[in-house]
Structure formats: C-alpha cells, structure tokens
C-alpha cells in the first residue's frame, strides 16, 4: 500500500485512481450526495485505510477510507476524528474498523 505524507496528497492520488465520489458518514450507511444514494454496510467494502495524525494536537487526527460499492461506485470517506467518535450503528462501526 502506498504511503502519503498528507491527507490532501492521498485524496488527490486516490481520486486520480478512480475513487471519484465523496461519501458522508450517516448512522446506518454511507451517503453519496452527488448521486443522491445511500450505501449500506453489506453493499460496500473498504479497500484501503489511511490514518493521519495532526502535528499540533491529537484532535487533528483523521482517517481516510477508499471505498468500493457493489455497483462499481468508488469514492472516499474522510472521518476527522475516527470511527469511534461518530454515533453510528454497530454494523457501520465493524465495517469501518
């Protein structure tokens, strides 16, 4: 797996490699606002996970997920505080672990 120095470097490279959609984390699913769809845990897989730690504070931690849905949609989810900080279902928590 490729290593990146910054979150923006990782996002730019992954977008250039086909992860073109932006996903938002909802309690029971991922949302792709541009396509107006929701993707449930059984319908996607996490291909790659990258963790970035803030230089000045642990509050600046973020996790980048490269995700593929069963229907071929590929995109990125940026979680600014890590999966444990969000109020999400147990299925979503296990999928993003």
Secondary structure, DSSP 8 states (H G I E B T S, - for coil): ----SSHHHHHHHHHHTT--EEEEE-SSEEEETTTTEEEEGGGEEEEEEEEE--SS-GGG-EEEEEEEETTS-EEEEEESS-GGGS---HHHHHHT-
